[in-house]
Amino acid sequence: GAPVKDIEQEAETKKESSPGESFQKRVKNKNRLRDIRSLFQEKDLPRLSKQAERQLNSNFKQLSVVEGNLFALGKKSQTFYMTSFFSGEGKTISSINMAYALAVYGGKNVLLVDSNFTSPQIHRLFNTENTIGLKEVFCQQTDVVKAILPTFYNKLFIITSGSQSSQEPVSIERERFQEILDKLKGDFEHIIFDGCSVSSSPEPIFFAR
């Protein structure tokens, strides 16, 4: 399968919030995801094909241990970048398997982000449009929260790569990316980036730093 790179940066020493503040933050984040979902009717939610769902459900035993495997890493793993050396080695399927397992079987709020600007696949596999996504977020054409799409699966959300028709090059700045990531971490227990192959783009090196 495609290798997984934990792109968590070393945690900075921060003042711990009080139990009351932590509770208020959890409620706020939970309500925000609920509000995002309420904007869509169930029939309009992005969804995998029936065949893909059957395949995922048939792999229940393998997928149900994903969270345990992450826990075995010895630290809280929240963000991941999925890559491979060559294209076509199955990293997108691995990304979806991981996201589905953590959300459906693990009951975690999970965000799956398509960061493959050269060959995006998440929108196609979830049968949804690719108009506003990560590209627009990086270009500061929209706020990252507005790019989040709920899916048919209750705790699984996605961000597509963004408009394929846009000819504007994507400028990825370290500070901007960290700002976006910090905002998303408040809402999601796991964030999974479906990225480019190492041989096709320098972007995996940027994301994995």
Secondary structure, DSSP 8 states (H G I E B T S, - for coil): ---EEE------------HHHHHHHHHHHHHHHHHHHHTS-GGGS----HHHHHHHHHTHHHHTTHHHHHHTTSS---EEEE--SSTTSSHHHHHHHHHHIIIIIT---EEEEE--SSS--HHHHTT---SSSHHHHHTTSS-HHHH-EE-SSTTEEEE----TT--S-----HHHHHHHHHHHHTT-SEEEEE---TTT-SHHHHHH-
